[in-house]
Amino acid sequence: QVQLVESGGGSVQAGDSLRLSCAASGRTFRSSAMGWFRQAPGKERESVAGISSVGHMTYYADSVKGRFTITRDNAKNMLYLQMNSLKPEDTAVYYCAAPGPSSRLPFKLWVSLASSDNYWGQGTQVTVSS
C-alpha cells in the first residue's frame, strides 16, 4: 500500500515558478516508478512527467519539456516537480501517482497512462494567470 500527499500548489503569474512535493509512505516507494499527472477543468487527466525507481529514466510531456523537472529523493520518500516559466495553460489540479499493485507495465507505457489502478494523491491546485 502506498499513500501519497501532494503540496506546493498555489496561484501565480505567468512566467513564475512553483515546486510541487509529494510525500510517499510505504516500503515500495523506492522500487516504484513515480509520476505527476494533471487535470484541467473539463479535460481528462494527462501525464506530465515520470521518473523511474532510481531516477535513471525520466519522461516529460511535450507541453512541459524544458520547463518542468521531476526529481525524487528515495532516502526521504519524496517526489518533486519543479515548474518554471509557468503558462496559463498549466492551470490544473496536479496529482502524484505510483503504479498499483497489479501494474506490470514498462515505465514508458505506465507514465503515459493515467490508469485508475494507480495509487493517487489528493491533488494540489496550480493556477497560472496571465
N, C-alpha and C positions, 0 to 999 in steps of 0.2 A: 504494500500500500504506500502511495506517495501523496503527500499533501503539499500544495503549492500556494504561496501567498505573495501576490504582487504588491509593489509600492512604487512611488515616484512619479505618478502621473500628475497632470495639472493643466492649467491654461496658460499658454504662451503666445508670443507673437511670431509671425513668420520669420524664419532665419535664426530663431533661438534654438537652444539645445535642452534636452532632458535626458536623464538617466533613469531607466526603469530597473528595478531589482525584483528578484523572485527568490524567496526563501523556501527551500525544499526540505521536507522531512522524510525519513525513510532510508533504509540501508541501501536501496537500489539506486540512489541518485548518481553515485559515482560510476555506475556501469550503464547509465541510460543516456541516450541522446536527449537533448532538450531543445525546445523551440519557443519562439514568440510568434503569436498569431494576432490578428486584429479583425475587428468587425465594426464597420461603419453603419449608421442607421440605414435600414432598407437594403443592406447588402449582405452577402454571405461572408462567413468568416474566411479569412485568407491567410496564407502563410506569409510571414515577414522575414524571419531568419531562423536558422537552426545551427546547432553545434553538436559534434559527436561527443561520445562519453569522455574522451581525454583531450578534446579540443583540436584534434588533428584535421578534422574536416569542418568546414562551415558552408552555409548556404545563405544566400540573400535573394529576395525577390528583386526583380529588375527595377522596380519603382524605388527601392531604398539603397541600391548598390552605391557605394561611395559616400553615403551619408550616415548609415547606421552601422554599428559594430556590435556583434554579440560576443560575449566572453563568459567564462564560468570559473568559479573557484571551488574546486572539489573539496578542499580542506574545510571550507565554510558552508558547503551545501548551498551555494548561491549561484544564481544566473543573472546576467546583466544585459541590458540593451542600451548602448549609448546612441542617442539620436541627435544628430547635428543637422543644421540647415533645414529645420522643420518647415513643412509646407501645409497650407490649409487642407490639402487632400490627405494628409497624415492623420487627420482627426478621426478618432475611433476609440473603442474600448480595446485595450491590449491585454492579451491573455498569455500566460506562461503555460507550457504543456510538456508532458512527458509521455512516452508510449505506454499504453495499457499493458496489463499482464499477459494478454494473449497476442500482443503485437509481435510479428516476426518479419516486418517489412525492413528492407535495407534502408539505410539512413536517408538517401536522396529521395526515395519514394515516400517514406514516412513524413519527412519535413514538408513535402509539397501537399499533403492531405490534412485537412482539419477533421480528423477522424473522431467520431463520437466515442470510440473506445479509448481515447487518450485520457490521461489524468489532466484535469484543467484547474487553474486557479479561478478566483472570483472575478478577476479583471480589474484594470485600472484605467480610468478615463484620461485620454490625451486630447486636448482641444487646442487647435492652432488657428489663430485669427490673422487675417491679412492686414 
